[in-house]
Amino acid sequence: MKNNQLTSLIIELKKQSIQNNVNIWKRIASDLEGPTSRRRVVNLSRINRYAKANDIVVVPGKVLSMGEIDKKLTIAAHAFSGNAIEKIRNSGSKAISINELIKENPKGSKVRIIG
């Protein structure tokens, strides 16, 4: 994702946090604002371990393909590896951008941060 896209995502997260009085978007924005080297990198195995069926999971960083998903989840992230997207879709789960998640769920209800 280009820097200006990331900047606009951070601005949108902060705006949604204020509009909907929801702290989760502010938290994700602050995670994404940090240096690239500190951004989270999470494998599918970790998501699978900590998420329950039908959870909505946010990774303020990149999702990598190590491991498997054995339940239906919605996973939103700043970036996905190609293999991770394929594995997520093959498991019947959804891989979406954080922007899409904000549009689908502006209140951030039942969203978990993993990473």
Secondary structure, DSSP 8 states (H G I E B T S, - for coil): --HHHHHHHHHHHHHHHHHHT-HHHHHHHHHHHS-GGGSEEEEHHHHHHH--TT-EEEEEEEEE-SS---S--EEEEEEE-HHHHHHHHHTT-EEEEHHHHHHH-TT-TTEEE--
